[in-house]
Amino acid sequence: MTSRERMKAAMDLRIPDRVPVMCQLSIGHMLLQLGVSPVEFWHDGAIFTDGLIRLRELYDFDGILVSLHGHDPDWRRGIQSIEQSAEGEIVTRSDGQRWMYPLNDLPRPEVFTPFHVSLASLKEGDLPIELGYIPVSQGLHFRINANTRFDIFRRIRRKVGMEYSLHGEVTSPFDYFLDFLGHEQGLICLVENPDKAKWILSQFALLVSRLADDMCDTGVDAIKISSPFAGSAFISPDMYKAFVLPHEAKIAERVRAKSVHVYLHTCGSIGDRLELMFESGVSGIECLDPPPLGDVDLEEAKRRLRGKGFIKGNIDSVNTLLVGKSNDVLADARRRLEIGKLGGGFILSTACSVAPAVDRNALHLLAEAAHLWGQ
């Protein structure tokens, strides 16, 4: 099987020749391994593309995940200067704003002044009518250039052909909601003004669904819905059913109608909502964080979810890959493989993103383990 065929078999709940391997890498880990300019890697679509391809080769992954898309080809416009520092690169913009682009993390402004819409004065016209950004993290937005929204997918296909599985990513309406109102105001809104919360969420669900629908037409094999704030550390199962499930279901329906796989990425403890997540109509889930990061035991999850969809996970990126020794990593990977491969529908992966400081040699062991014990 080719890597793409192997991944498709796993996502189709069939049994491939061996368990496929594909991890999500943090931006910090990518930067440390590639040794590229953090500013260029973040903004330049061609450099970001080449980096993703190099990392797939480095770790022998069966697929490539594209987490950022719509890079602006004229991104240098508006940048006054780029200074080198021990921590990374300092960008001064034409408007006087200064940003730090670390060598091992996401970019951040020198002075962070988040703007959130006031719920009390929110009117219908205040809601966006199109998605022009990706809410990456805590007020950090990646702007989507309307003219190059999906160029990166076509660029990757031209470079690597059809041998590897190609995955896109959209962000959950719940994430957009929290980014739009701010986490504090947004979470209070769920309790004190649930109807207004559902109204806002419905608009974002419509916009994300459209984006995902258009992304399907680029030839991706799967789309990940990034939904990190939908675990039990933030909201209860009842709130999940009210404010997350119906809106992510709209996205899943649009994607599955295009015969493209779609899977949910939710961090932390999700043991109390494993089955609920599949009620959205998705074909798979990640991260399934194990203790102590989360509460999911892989063997129990396989038993509870058999036939509902594929599982992607669940190696601990911190306690196993970051601080464990080589023998620990191999033993952990072997155990996951022996549990996960039974009956098919399993992709070996870290539970959540690979931490920036994880040694590349530790990550190499995952593909090695899959070749040894994944048949």
N, C-alpha and C positions, 0 to 999 in steps of 0.2 A: 504493500500500500504506500502511496505517497503520504506526506504529512497531512495534506488537505483531506484526502480520503479517510485517513485515520481519525482525524478530528470529526469529520462528518459522521462516521460510524458511531463514535461515542455519543455525539449529540442526538443521533437518531435512535439511541438506546440499543444499538447493535454491538456486537463484540468485534473490535478491530484486531489487527495482528498483534498489537501490543498497546498498552495504555499510552495515550498521547500526553505530552508535557507542554504546558504553556503557563507562564507566570505573568502577573502584572508587576511591573517594575516601577518603583517610585522615581520621580524626576531626579531626586538627589542621587539615587543609585546609578541611573543612566549617565548623569554628568561625570560621576567619579570613574566610571568604567571607560567612557569615551574620551575624556580629557579635552572636550571641546569648549569653546566659549559659551558660558551660560546664557549670555544675551542672544547670541546667534542661534543656539539650540532652541531657545524658547520662541523666537520670532521668525526664523527663516525656515520656510517650508521644505526646501531642498535639503538643508542640513538636518532637520528633524527626521525627514524620510530616511536619509542615509544612516542616521543613528539607529533608528528602529530596525533596519535591515541588518546592521552590524551586530546588534545585540541578539537578534534571533540566531545569527550564525555563531556567536560566541557561546551561547548556552544550548544550542541544538534544540530550540523550541520548535514545536510543530505548527505554530501560528504566530501572527503579529497582531497586537492590539494597538489601535490608533486612538489615543485619548484626547488629542488636540487636532482640530481640523479648521480649515478656513484661514490659513496664515496670510497675512497681508504682504504681497510682494514688494510694497513700498514702505516696509516697516521702519526703515532708517529715517524716513521723513519725521520730523518732530524730535529727533534725538540730537542734542547739542554736543554732547561729549560722552566718552566711555573711558573711565579711569580704572586701572588695575589696582587691586588691593590684596592683602593676604587672605581675606575672606572670600573674595570673588571680584565682581566687576560693578562699579558704581556708575549708573547712568544718570546724566542730567538732561532733562527734557527741555524743550523750548519754552514751556510754560513755567520753568523754574523748579519743577518737582524733581526730587532725587530718589532713585530706586537702587536698592542693593540686589544684585543677582548673585547669590552665593554659589560656591563650587559644589555644594552638596544639598541644595534645598530649593524650594520655590522662591521666585522673586518677591520682594516686599518693599513697600514705600518707606522712605525715611521717617515720614510722619503719616500715620494712618488715621484718616478722618472718614469713617464709613458713613454713607448716606442711606438711610432707610425711609421708605414712605411711611407717613403717619396713618395708622389704621383709622383713627377718628375722622380724618378728613378725606379718606380714600374715596374716589369716584370712579365710575366705569371707565372714563377716559384716561385714568391714570395707569391702567393695566397695559402692558405691552401688547402689540398686535403682531409682532414677529420676534423671533429669537435672534438677537445679534451678538450673543455672548455665551460663554460657558462659565458657570459659577464654580471655579476650581476649588477654592478653599477660603473660608472666612473673609469674604469681601474681595478676594482676588479674582478678577474676571479676565478671561481670554476672549478677545474680540474676534468674531467670525466675520471675515471679509465676504460680502455677498457674492462677489465675482469669482471667488476661489474656494467656495464652501467645501467642495469634495475633491479638489485637485490631488490631495495627498493619496487618496485611495487609488486613483488611476495611475499615479506616479509609482506607487509600490507594485501594482500589478505589472506595469511595464518592466520593472527592474527584476522581479522575482518570478514572474509568470504565474501559473496556476498550481504550483507545487505545494504552496503553504496556505493554511487557513488564514483568512483576513477578517478581523473583527473591528467593527466601529463601536463608538460609545456615545450615548446620550445621557443626560442627567435627569434624574427623577423630578417630577413636578413638585414633590415635597421639598427637595433641595432648593429649587427656584423660589418656592414660597418662603422658606426660612431666610434665604439670601435677600429677598425682596423686602421683607418686613424686619429682618434682624432676628436672631434666634430667640431672644427674650420675648420680644413683642409677638413673634410668630407662635411660640409655644403657649403663651397666655391666651392668644386668640383662639386656639383650639378648644380651650376650656370655656372662655367667656363669650365668644362669638363664633360658634361652630358653623353657622350658616354662611357667614362672611368668609370664613376660611375655605369652605367648600367652593364658594363662588370664585375665589382667587385661584384655588387649585385647579378648578375646571378649565380656566383660561390657559394656565400653563400646560395642562395635560393636552389641550388642543394643539398648542404650539410645538410641544415636544413630539407629539404624534406625527405632525406634519414633517418635522425635521427627520425623524426616524424613517418615515415613509420614503422621503427623498433619498436618504442615505442607502436604503435598500437597493436603489437603482444603480448604485456604483459597482455592484457585483460583490458586496461583502457576503461572507458566509454566516455571520452572526452579528448581533448588536447587543452590547452590554448596557443595561440600565443601571447607572451608578446611583445607589440609594443608601449612602452610608449612615444617614441619621434616622433610619427606620427600625433600628433594633430596640431591644427592651430597655436599654439604658436611657432612651429618650421618650418612648411612648409605649403604652400598654397594647396588648392584642386588640382590645376593643377600638382604641384610637387608630391602630393600624388598619383595621377593617373600614373605619369611617373616612380616614384622611389620606391613606396611601394606596390601599388595594384597588379601589375603583378607578383611580387615575392612572396607575401603572398598567391596569388591565386595558385601558384604551390604547396605550402604546403597543402592548403585546399583540393586541388584535390587529393593528395596522401592519406590524412587522410580519406576523405569521401569515397574513393574507398574501404577502409577497413570497411565501415559501422560504423565508429566512429565519434562522433560529434567533431567539432572544432570551437573554438570561439576566437575572437580578444579582447585583452586588450589594450586599448589606453586611456591614461590619459588626463585630462584637457578639453579644449574646442573642441568638435567634432561635434557641431550642423551643421556645414557647410559640413559635409562629412558622415553623418549617412547612407544614401543610398549607397554612394560609398563603404563603408566598406563591405556591403553585396554583392557588385559586385565581391568580391574576391571568393565567393562561400562558405564562412563560414556559419555555422548554428546558430551562435549567437554572441553577442557582450557584453562587459563590458568596461568601468566603468560607462559611462554616468554621469560624474561628474555634479552635479547641481551647480547653482551659490551659492557662489562666486568662488568656486574652478574651475568650468567649466561653460558651458552655456546650458546644456540640461535640458529641462523640460520634466518630465516623460510622462505626458499626451500627449504632442505634439509628443514625440518619439514613443509612442504606436500607435498613429494615422498614423504617417508617415511610420512606419515599419511593419504595420500589415501584417502578412503572409510571411514576408521576413525571419524571424528567431526569435530566442528567445532573451530576454533581461535579463541581470544579473546586478542588481544595485538597486537603486542609492542613498543610504543614505550617507550623508556627514559625513565622519569619524572624521573630525575635529570639525566643528561648531555644529554638532548634538551630536555625541557620546562622544567626548572629553570634551566639555565645556557645553553641554546641561544637564538639569536635567532629572530625570527619566520620568516625565510627558512629557517633550519635545521629548524624544526618542520614547516613545510609540505613541505619536500623529503623529510624523513623519513617523514611521513605518506603522501605520494604514493607513495613507494617501497613502503611496507607495503601500501597499497591495491592497487597494480598486481600485486604478488605474491599477496596474500591473496585477491583477488576471483576469480582464475582457478578455475573449477570450483565456485565457491560455498563455503559452509561456513566463512565468515570473519566475525568481528566485530572491528572496529577498537577497540583499547583500549590503555591503558598496560599495560606488562608487569605491574607490581605496582601497589600503591596510589599515587595521586597524592600526591606529597610536600607537606607542609603549606605551604611557601613558594612553590610554583609559582604564577606569576601567572595570573589568570583569563583574560587575553587570549591567553596561550599555549594554554590548554586550549580556548578558543573555536575555535581554528584546526583542531581535529580534525574537528568537524562540518562546518566550511567545506570542508576537504579532501575529506570524504566526498561532499559535494554536487558538488564540482568533478570528482573523479576516481574516485568509487566506483561509478558506474553499470556 
